[in-house]
Amino acid sequence: MLQSCTCRNCGFVSLLSPDCERQPQAPLKAFQNSNIVAQILRQSRTMLHPSEDASISADILELERLQSFYEAQLQEVQLHRRAVIDALEARRSIYAPIRRLPRDILIEIFHLVRHSWWQHINDGRRWSPVTPERQSSLRLDGPLWVLGRVCGLWRDTLHTSPASWAQNVVVRTPFPKHAREIWKTYLKRTGEHPLTVQVVGDIERSSSVEDDEILSLFVQESCHRWKDVIIDVTMHHMDCLEESISRLPMLQTIDIYVNHPDENYCSNICLKAPQLWRAMFSSLGISQVKLPPCITHYSGRITRPNDLQLLSHQSKLRVCHLQLRLRYVTPPLIPVPVIMPHIQRLFVEETGILDLVTLPRLESLVLAMSSRERFVERRDRTTISAWINHFLQRSGCHLQSLSMGQHILFVLGLSIHNLLASDAFSTLSFLKVELQIDADWADHVVQSLTPCSGAPAPLPNLFHLVLCIQPACFHSHPVQWHSIVNMIRARRDAGLLKIIEVQFVVWDNGFTDRNHRIEADIRALTSDSLTMLVEEWNPPDEEHWPVWGSLQ
């Protein structure tokens, strides 16, 4: 076994064995200086003399012994070297810059780590509020639990930061073992901070009695601190929540999705929230969830004839995102359009809604089209155009902002010319359109925006034009693109455009190269009177996502 030997003169530590002093250095030098091998190889004979054979064999044995000896020394040195390096790194880590960061910055770093862990995995629906299945606040391999085990400083920092634990509290059934104890610890670390909560129920299996008890316990102990909540559950879980929620004094936003809800289901949950200003019900009709008078933003379905009438009584309602379910509601059931005097911004996914309402204070309109409506109405393009025209004339509003998705523009076809030329659009200062630049319908849109000599200027007050550009499907250099450039140039020269904004959908490198060429063509048109912006992809049918998107 090797042990260390320290020199009395210089302090050098040697790792030679105790008998190292008895190991002569002369034999090794003799081997290095010996030319016996060269002498033997120069001779023409093939056989060794017995004396030479014995000498070489003895040398081999001795050299093999020395090889083993030095390999053992090397391994021992490497082992000690690793231990020294580990000890050195451990001590240097005490002076690491992250340990000298102010507490607020360290907490912000923790929040970024946590936020990256909550990001959707392989989910292109960036509006989806439902977190991936692997994510639950009860998982002890989650970011906050792991960061708190790195060192005492990080542990104490996290354990004294209630805001870190109060964001994105995910309650997901089924619950793991020891869920009650973990929830007790988790809620203790949130202090009295307002909570951002997501309640997700497993729709694949029936809930157990124990899971129901744990869910009820969590809700009863925390609902008075809910600030923002997303609920994505079965009807059974929803009933459990209704029974457990006593009051929601801090609640400001709520998003409810019930899988296969009962048609006769009616909820008073929102009436328990006096500060609620934003509500989204993806699977429930307006008449199924009663709203408090403080609602300013609403997203939901129209499933019954009195739904719109109920909304019209919300005096503080300003922003609406509506979905029309035509199998439940048809125009004959609402013979007179409902006047909704307070709405200023409207997102519609089915343009048939416009035939059912009158909005005298509307300023911003976003028009998309569901797949069902595209199938029903594509053969009657004048219907869509008439709905839009009659709605604006009936409302008498001063529309300032309009966004139209590619599907509705495709259905409108040539009728887009007359629509944009109508007086109802003369007040527009902002227009967003989604174009596929090798499609005929896209060319109709471009031509309707291009000024012509001797004719009234289309959209004379347009200040900001946004082009959401889909890549060409069939042509690498579509003719329509030159029409777009000419339209921008003509409006610039006529003083009819101040800001041109483009947004590209990026699928692969080929499209990216083409987008750069398109951007260069437009940028060549900029001047003191025309500014160009290039922004992230946000087409009209996704424009409502930031308003009713997932919680941060």
N, C-alpha and C positions, 0 to 999 in steps of 0.2 A: 504493500500500500504506500502511496506517495504521501509525503508531508512536506511542509515548507521549511526552508532553511534560510536564515537571514544573515547577510554579510555584516561583520562587526565594523567594517571600515566605511562602506558606502550605503548600507541599508538595503541592498538589493535582496529581493525575496526570490529564492529558488524553489522550484517544485520538484526537485529530484528526490529520489528515495533515500532512506537513511544511509544506505551503503553507497550513496553517490560519490562520497569522497574517496571510496575505494575503487571507483570506476576509473581506470587509467585512460587518459586522453591520447597517450602515445599510440596504442594499437589503431585507433581510428585514423590518426594522421598517417600512420604507416600504410594503412589501406589506401588512403587518398594519394600518397606519394609513390606507391609501389607501381612498377611497370611490368610486373610479372605476367599479367594477362597479355599485354602487347608482345612481350617476348615469346610467349608460347604460340600466339597466333601467327607470328612471323615465320615460325619453323614449318618445314614441309611435312614433318611426320604427323600422323594422326593419333598415335597412342601416347599417353602420358607415362612418364616414369612413375613407379610406385611412390616415390618420395613426393613428386609433384602432385599426384592424385590425392595423397593424404593431406598435403598442404592446402590445396584448393578446397577440399571438402571441409577442412577445419575453418578456413576463411568464410565459407558459405554459412556454416552454422553460427559463427560469431557475428557475421553481418546480419543474419536473420534475427539473432538475439538483440542486437543493437536497434534494428528496425522496430521490433516489438516494443523495446524500451522507449524509443522516441515517440512512437505513435501513442503510447499510453500517456507520455508527458503532454503531447499535443492535445489529446482529448481532455486532460485535466485542465490545461490552460484555457481551452475554449469554454469549458464549463464555468470556470471562474470568471472568464471574460464576460459571458452572458449575464452572470449574476451582478458583476460590476456595472454593466450597461443598464440593466433593469433598475438597479439602485440609483444610478445617476439620473436616468430619465424620471424616476419617481420624485427625486428631490428637485430637479429642474421644473417639473410640472407645478410645483408650489409657486413659481414665479411666472407661470404662463399668463399671457395677456388677458385671457378670458376671466381669470380670477381677479383681475384688477378693474374689470368693467363695473360701472355703476349698476346698482340693483335694477333700475328701470330698463336699462338696455339688455341686461341678462334675461329679464322676464320677457322682453320683446323677442329675443332669440328663441326662447322656449315656446312662445306662441307661434312663431314661424315653423318650428319643427312640428308642433302639434297640428298646425293647419295643413302642412304637407302630408301628414299621415291620414288626414280626413279627406283628402282629395279623392274624387271618384276614380275608380280603376276600370279602364277599358270601357268607359261610358261616355259616348258622344253627346248624350243629352245633358249639356252642362247646366240646364235649369233644374234637373231632377233633385228634389229635396231628400230622397231616400239614400242613406249612406250604404256603402257596400256591406255585405253580410259579416265581413271579418271585423267590423268596427262596432265596438260597444264599450261604454265607459267602465264596465265591470271587468274587462280584460286586463289582467295585470301586466301584459306585455305591451300595453298602450303607451304612448309617448310620455305622459305625465308620470305614470308609475315608474317607468324606466329611468327617466331623467332624475327623479328623486332618489335613485339608488346609486348615482355616480359618486357623489361625495357629500360631506356634511353641509358644505356651503350651498350646493344646489338643492339638497333636501330642505334645508331651512328656508331658502328663498322660495321654493314652490309651496311649502306648507304654510307660509305666511302671505301667500298671494291668492286670495279667494277668487279673484277675477280669472285666474288661469284655469281653475277647476269649474267655474260657472259657465264657461262657453262650450257649446256643443256637447251637452250632456245627453248621451244616447242611451235610451232605455229600450232594449231589444229582447223580446221573448224568443225562445225559451231562455230562462236565466241559468247561469252556471251554479256550481256548488258554492256554498258560503255567500250567496248573493246578499242576504240580509246584512251580514257583517260588513261586506264590502260597501254596500250602499250607505250604511251608517257612517263609515269612515269617510266616504266620498262627500256626503252632504256636510259633514263636519268641516271639511276643508274648504267648502264654498262659503262658509261663514253665513252672513246675511246678504250676500251679493245677489242681485237679480240673475235669474237663470235663463239660458237659451237651451231649450229642450227639444229633443226628437224622440217621439214614442213610436216604435216600429213593432208591429205584431206579426208573428209568423202565420202566413196564410196557408201553409202546407200541412200543418198539423193542428189538432185541437189543443186548446190551452188547458194546462193542468190546474188543479185547485191551488197548488202551492204557488204557481206562477201568478195566478190571479191575486193571491194574498200579497205577494211581494210587490206587484204592480200597484195595488191599492195602497199599500204602506208607503211606497215612494211618493205617490200622488198626494196623499193626505199630508205628508210631512213637508212637501216642497211646493205645492201648487200656488201658495200665497206669494211665492217669489218668482213665478214664471213671468218672463218678459216677452220672449218670443217662443212660439211652440209650433212644431210640425207633427201632425198625427197621421200615421199611415197604418191602419189597423183593420181587423175584421169587425163585423157587427157585434160580435161577442165582446171584444176588447173595448169597443166604443161604449157599450152599456156599462162595462166595468169602470171606465173613466168617468162617465156621467155620474155614477153613484159615489165616486170617491172625491170628485172636485167640489169643494165647498164654496170657495171664492177665488177670484183671480184679480186682485186689486192692482197688480203691476202689469198685467198682460197688455201688450200693444199690437202684436201681430199674431195671426193664427192661420194655419194651413191644414185643412182636414181632407183626407182621402179615406173613404170607407169602402172596402172591397165588398161588392154586391150588397149595397145597403137595402134595407126594407123600404118599400114604396111609402109606407105609412110612418116612417121614422120621422120624428120631430125632436129637435134639440134646443135647449135653453142655455147651452154652455156659454155662448157669447154674451148673454145678458148678465153673466156674473163678472164681466170685465168692463168696468166703467171707463177705462182708458184705451180700449181697443180702437185702433184707427185703420188697420188693414186686415182684410179677411179674404181667404181663398178657399173655395169649396170645389174641388175637382170632380167629385162624383155625386154631389148633392145639389138639389134644386134650391132656389132662393127661399121658397116657402118652407123648406125643411129645417132651416137653421135661422132662428130669430136673431135679428141684428139690433145692437144698441144704437142710439141716435148719434154716437160720436164717430161712426164709420166715415172715412174719407176716400178709401181705396177698396174696391171690391172686385173679385174675380169669381165667376160661377156660371152655372147653367140656367137656362130658361127652360123649364120642363112643364110648367103649368100656366094657364092663362093669367092668373093673378100675380105671377112673379114680378113682372115689370111694374105693376101698380104698387107692389110692396116697395120696390126700389125707389120709386118716385117720391115716397114719403121720407126718404133719408135726406134731410135738408143739408147735411154737411158733405154729402157724397160728391166728389170731384173727378175721380178717375175710375173708369170701369173697363173690365175685360169680360166680354160676354160670349158664351157659346149657346147656340140655338139648337135644340133637339127637335127636328121637324116632325118626328113621328108623334110627339106629344103636343106640339103647338103648331098650328097652321094659321094663316092670316084670318080666315073666317071667324076663328075663336076670339080674335082681338080686332073687331071691326073699325075701331078708332085708335089711331096711334097714341100711345101713352106719352104725355108731356113730362119730361124729366128736366126741370128748369135749372138744376145746379151743376150738371155734369159738364166739365170743360175738356176732358180728354177721354177718348173712347177707342178701345181695341176690340175689333170684331173678327171672329174666325168664320162666320157665315154671314154673308151680306144680306140675307133675308131679314136679319135683325133691323136693318135700316128702314124697312117697310112698317115696322111696328112701333117706332119711337119718334119723338120730336125733341130736339135738343137745342133750344134757342141760344145757349151760352157756349156751345161747343167751339173750341179753338184748335184742337188737335185730333186727327182721325187716322187710325191705322187699319188698313183693310187687308185681311188675309182671306183664305178660302179653304175650308176643310175638304178632304178627299170626297166625302159624301156629296157636298154641294157641287163640287166640280163635275161629278158624274151626272147629277140631276140637271144642272143648268147649262152645261157646255153647248147644248144644241139650241139654246135660246139666249143669245148674247145680249139682245136688247133688254131682257128682263133685268139683268145685273145693272146695266147702264141706267135704266129707268129707276131702279131702286135708289141708286146713288143720287141721281139728279133730283128726283121728287123729294128725297129726304132733305137735301140741302135747301131746296126752294121752300119746303114746308117749315123747316127750322128757322130759316132766315138768319143763320149764324154767320159770323165773320171768321171763316176758317183761315187759320194762319199756317198750319202744318198738316201735310198729307203724306202718308207712306203707303205704297201699294206693292204687294208681293208679286212674283212672277206668274203664279197660277191665275190670279184675278186679271192680270194684264193679258195673259194668253186668252182667257175667256172673252174679255172685252174686244180684242182684235181691233178692227178698224174704227169701232165706235169710240175709242179713246180720243180720237181727234175732236169730235163734237163735245165730249165730256170735259176735256181740259179747256176748251174754248168757251165754255159756259160762264156766265157772270158769277156763278156761285164760287168759282175758283179764282176769281180776279184778285182776291185779297191774300192769296197764298204767298208767304215769304220763304217757306221751307218745303222742299219736295224730295222724297226718297223713293226711288224705283229700283226694282231688281230686274236685271237684264241678262239674258243669254245672248251673247253678241252675234251668233250666227242664225238666230231665229227670226222669222218674218214678223212675228208679233212685236219683237223688240224694235225692229225698224219702224213699225207704226208709231211706237212711243217716241222714238227719236225725232221722227218727222213732225209729230204734233208739238214738239218743243222747239223746233227750228223756226226762227223768224223768216217771213217771206215779204219781199218788197210789195208794197201796195195793199197789204193785209194787216189787220190789227195784230199787235204783238201778243203771242200766247203767254199767259201768266205774267203780266206786266210788272208785278211787284215781287217776283221771285228773286230772292237774295242768296239763298243757299240751296244748291242742288247736290244730292247724294246719289251716286251710281253704285249699286251693289252688283258687281260684275261676275256672272257665272262664266266659266270657260266655254269656248266654242266646242261643240261636239263633233263637227264634221269638217271644219276648215281650219287650217293653221293660220291663215291670214284672211279672216272674214271681211267681206266688203262692208258690212254694217259698221265695222270699227271706224272706217273713214267717215261715215255719216255722223258718228258720235263726235269725232274731233271737229268736224265742220259745224255741228250744232253748237258746241262749246265756243268755238271761235265767233260764230255769228251772234250769239247772245252776249259775249264779251264786247264785241265791237258796237253792239246796239245799246250797251249799258244796262243789260237786262240780267246780269249775273255778277256777283261779287265773290262768292266762294264756291269752288267745285271740289267736292269730296268723293274719293273713290275707295271702295272696299272690295277686296279680292277674297274669294274662297280658294284656299291653297290645298291641293290634293297631292301633287308630286312636283318634282323639280322642273318637268317640262312646262307645267302651268306657271311655275314661279318665274321662269325665264320670260315667258310671254307676258306676264304681269309687269315685269320690269320694262319691257318695250312699250306697253300701253301707258305706264306711268310716265315714261320719258316723253311720249308724244303729247300728253296733256301738260306736263311741266313746261314744255316749250311754248305753251300758250299763255303762261302766267306773266303778269306785269304788275304795275302799281295798282291797276284796277281789278285784278283777278288773283285771288289766293287759292293755292291748291293744298288740300289735306289728304293724307293717306291714313286711314284708320283700320282697326280690326273689323273682321267680318261680323256684321250685325244686321241681317236682312229684316224686312218688315215683319215676317211671320215669327221672328225671334225677338222682336223689339220689346215685348212685354216681359221677357225673362228677367232683366235687371230689376223690374218693379216688383215681380212676384217670384223672384228666384229663391235659391236655397239660402239659408241663414248663414251669416258670416260669424 
